Amino acid sequence: MNPEQIMDDLAEELTVALKALGKAKTVEDKVAYSQVVHNLTQSLGVFLNLANGMMDYGDEGDFEN
């Protein structure tokens, strides 16, 4: 699967989970949704850190011999 698609899907799921967290009434529901939000942000962070690491290298023409 395409990494960009995975990131888009994670961001979509994060939006859904945040909306559900805002509507949660019981403490148990809030804890459950906050754990989901935490896990999704951790997963999205993995891809963002990977993308950031890849940007540090730039184009192949940027390397000096």
Secondary structure, 3 states (H helix, E strand, C coil): CCHHHHHHHHHHHHHHHHHHHHHCCCHHHHHHHHHHHHHHHHHHHHHHHHHHHHHHHCCHHHCCC
